Amino acid sequence: MLKKIPCFLIVCLLILPVFSFAGIREVKFTGKTMGTTYHITVIADSDHTIDGLKEKIDQKLEDINKSMSTYRIDSEICRFNALNKADEKFAISEDFLEVLLVSRTVHQITDGAWDGTVNPLVSLWGFMSEKLPTKIPEKNEIDRILPHIGFDKIIISTDGHILKKDSEIKLDLASIAKGHGVDRVSELLLKNGFKNFIVEIGGEVYAAGNNIEKTPWRVGINTPDKNAPFDKVHKVIILTDMAMATSGDYRNLIEIDGQRYSHIIDPKTGYPVQKHVVSATIIAQTCTFADGLATAVMVMGPEKSLDLINHLKNVEGLIVVRNPDGSLTDHYSHALTP
């Protein structure tokens, strides 16, 4: 399974057609994948058939899970992580390669704020454990792991193989793979003739065309508060032919000696970030890119992130910061209006 805390809400619940008029049907599918759930709504007319569509969706997601799940010992990523030698070529699938190429781009443009090799530090801090830690790691433990962190220590070849420059490097793509799942399912729907649909996996979304009322899709961002219900909406985003991903730290915190620590680890320092960003939403052309960049924003902070976002083509962002008094401040990119 690929796990990441979902940080915003989209209302898609049933698996059967809900509305039908003028020969147009709204059909909903739901299921489980990557350690979370998916919800898909398609607008189908008389020319569309949905026979076998859910099976195609499930197979596509299963293929991705076989490739990048760190919970399946036979997955590509687990077999790559098990390699204990540097400079040994490892053949990978098209899905794995596509995610790694986008990952490399996000890693580069964020100056390493997004890093798919940071998981050993996340584990050290106790965020992967069912039992909450009672003390912070010793500095020497962090210093021991830091030299073996760095996405640039993985060589990616476009001919379909990768290799480690450091034998101790471990990959975890949970912060970007669900976005890829959204993109792949969206591609499948487009190839099957659907032009109006919305795909959501664990909070990451792609919306195409319009809803059954022929108006743009509306996607709600969850209120970034640990005690907020999952259906409490902070902001609503109008989304058409674009992807959206949200990352947040408000549902995965630990408290040690009165100090709260986020599960978002700075790959350069080995310590949880203290930038006061509680939620980062990115809108982009692909969900893979949006997913990775949203995670990077949590590390970079609002100022550097907005500067980057405002210089990227067809990318917008909403960054929510918690102030010392507990109030929230929304920071929007130039073209995203409040």
N, C-alpha and C positions, 0 to 999 in steps of 0.2 A: 504494500500500500504506500501511497504517497500522501503525506499528511501536511496540512497547513490550516491554521485556524481561519475559517471563513469570516470576513469582516464586513460584509454588507448583504442586504436582503434583496431577493427578488421573488415575487410571489408566483410560484408555479407548483401546483399541487397534484393534479390528477393525471391519470394515464389515458382517459377516454375523452372523446370530443366533448367540448363544453358548449360552444356556440355553433350555430349553423344558420345561415341565411343567404339568399340570392346565390345558392350553389357554392357558397364558401363555408368551410369548416375550420374551426380552431381545434387542433389536436395536441394533446399534452402527453409527454412521456417522462417518466421518472425512474431512477435506478441508483445503484451504488457503484462507485469506482474510486480508485486511488485513495481509499481511506475516508471518503466523504460521499456526498450524493450529487446526482445531476438532475436538472430539470430543463426540459426542452419544450418549447411551444412552436408549432408550425402552423401556418395558414395555408390550407389546401383547397384548391378548387376542383372542379369536376375532372380536370385533366391529370390530377395528381393521384397516385396510389400510395397508401401508407403500408401496404402489405409487405411484411418483412423489414420495414424500416428500423424498428427498434432492434431487431437482431443485428442489422448492419452497424448500428450505433454501438451496441454492446461489444461487437467484435472489434471495432476500431479502437475502443477504449481498452479492451483486453490486450490488444497488441502493444499499446503504449505502456500499459502496466507491466507487461512481460519485459519490456525494454528498460524501464527506469524506476521500477519499484525497489526500494532498499529493504523491503520486507519479504522479498522472494529470493531465496539463495540462488535460484537458477536464472535470475534476470541478468540482462547484459551489464547493468551498472554494478551489481553485486559481484559478478565474475571479474569485472575490471578492478573493483576495489580489492579483490582477493589476490591480485597479482602482487608479488613481492619483489619484482625486479623492475628496474628502470630501463627505458629504451627498448621495451618489447612491444611490437606492434599488436594492437588488439582491434579486430574487425568489428564494426558496429552497423546497426540498421540505419535506414533512411531517417526514421523518427529521431533516433538518438543523435544522429549527425545534425539534423536541422535544429534541434534544441541547443546543442553545443555551439553551433555557429552564432545563434542569437545570443546565447550566454556570453560568448567571447566579446560580442559587440557591447552588451550592457556592462560587462566588466571593464572594458576599455574606456567607454564614455563616462563612467562614474568613478574613474580612477581607483577601481578595486573595491568600491563600496558594496557592490554585489559580488559575492564570491561563493561558488558552488562547492568549495572545499572546506568551509568553515564548520561543518558539522561536528568534528571532534571537540571543538571548543564549546559548542552548544551542549554536547554530552557531558563535558567536564563540569559545566555549571549546573548540571542536574535537570535540564529541561527535557531530556529524553526519558527520564525515570518516572515511574509511577509514584515513588516516594519522594516527597519534597525535601530538598537539601536543607541542612541546618547550619551550614557554614559556607563561606565563599571559598573558592579554590585558592591554594597557595600560589604566590607569584611564580615560584620556580616551576610549578606544574603548568602554568600558562606559558611560561618561557620555553618549556620543553616542547610544547606543541606548535607554537607560532612559526618556527622555521619550516614546518611541514604544511603550512597553509599558503594557498596561492593558486588561483585558477590558471595563471600563466605558467605554472609548472606542468601543465598538460598540453601536449602538442596535438593539434587537431588537423588532420589532413582531409581535404575535400574528396579524396578518392575512397573514403570510407573506413579509415582507421584512426586510432588515437594511441598515444603512448605517454607514459609517465616520465618526467625528468627527475622525479623524486619518488622512490619506491614506496614511501609511506603516505603519499597523497590518497585521500578518499573523496569520492564524489557523492553529492546528494543534491538532486535537482528538484526537490519538492517545492521550492519557491518559484519555479518557472514551468514545471511540467504540466500542471493543470491548465495553464494558459495554452499550452500546445494542444492539449486534449480538446479544449474549446475550439481552437482553430481547425483541427482535423475534422471534428464533427460538423463544423460549419461548412467546410469544403465538401464534405459528403452530401450535405443537404443541398448545396448549390448544384452539385453534379446530378442530383436527382430531380432537378427542376424547381426546387423551392426558392422563392425570392423574398419571402416574408417569414421570418422566424427569429427566435431568440434562444440561445444556448447558454446555460449556466452550469458550471462545475465548481462546487465548493466556494462559491462567491465570485468566481471569475466569469466574465460574460462577453458574448458577441451578439449584437443585434443587427439584423438585416431587414431592410424595408420598413414596413409598418405593421401594426397589430390589426386585429380583425375589424376594428372601428376605423381603419385607414388613417390612423394617427401614429406619430412616432412612439416607439417603446419608451417607457418610463422605468428607470432603475433606481431603487432606493439604497442609499449608503447607510449602514447601520450606525446608530448613535455610539460613538467611541467611549463607552463606559462599561467597566467590568460587570456592573449590576444591571445594565440596561437589557430589557428583553430583546430577543433576536429579531422581533418584528418592529422595534422602535426605530423610526427613520430619522436620520440627521439631515440629509439633503436628498433631493430627487434630481437625477440627471436624465436629460432627454438624449436618447441614443439611437442613431440610425446609421447603419453600415459602418460601425466602428466597434472596437473592443474596449472593455473596461475592467480594471483589476484593482483591488484594494488590499493593502497590507496594514496590520495594526498590532499593537502590543498590549492592548487593554484586557485581553482575555487569557493571556499567558504570562503571568508575572509570578515571581517568587518574592517573599519577604524574609530577610535575614537581619536580626538585630535592629528591627525597626526601619530598615532601608529596603525599598522596593527595587527589584532588578528586572529588566526586560529580557525576553528571550531573543531579542535582536542583538546579535553580537557583532561588534566592530572587528572585521577580520585583520585589521592592522594592529589593534591593541590587545585583542583577546578578551576585552571586557564588554559588558552590556552597554549599549548606547545610552547617553544621557542628554539627548537633544530635545526632549519634551514633545516629540512628534508622536501622537497617539494613533493617527490614521493617515494613510497616504493613498489617494486614488489617482490612477493614471488612465487616461483615454488615449488610445492609439489605434493604428490600422490593424495590428495583430494583437491577440491576447497574450501570446508568448512574450512579446516585447513588453507589453504593459505590465504583466505579472512580474517579470524580473526587475523592471525599473521601479515599481511600487515598493519592492523590498529594499532596493538601494536607497530610496528616498528616506526611509526610516533611519538609515545610517548616516546619510549626508546632512540631514537637517533642512529646514525650510529655505534658507537664503541660497545656499549652493544649489539646491534642487530646483528652485524656481528659475534661477539663472540658466540652468541646463535645459529645463523643459521649454522655456521661452525661446531657446535657440534651436530646438528640434522641430522639424517639419511634421505637421499633422499629429502633434502630441500636445495634450493639455493635462492639467493636474489640479487637484484640490488637496491641500495639506492642512490637517487639523492639529493645532498645537495646544497643549494644556498649559495654562498660565499658573504662576505660583499660588494664586487664590482659588485654583480649581476650575475656573471658567475656561471656555474653549474659544480659540480664535481660528477662523478659517482664512487660509492663504490660497488665492486663486492665481492660476496662470493668466496671461494677458487676455486670451480669447474666451476664457471660461467665465461667464458672468455669474454673480451670486444669485 
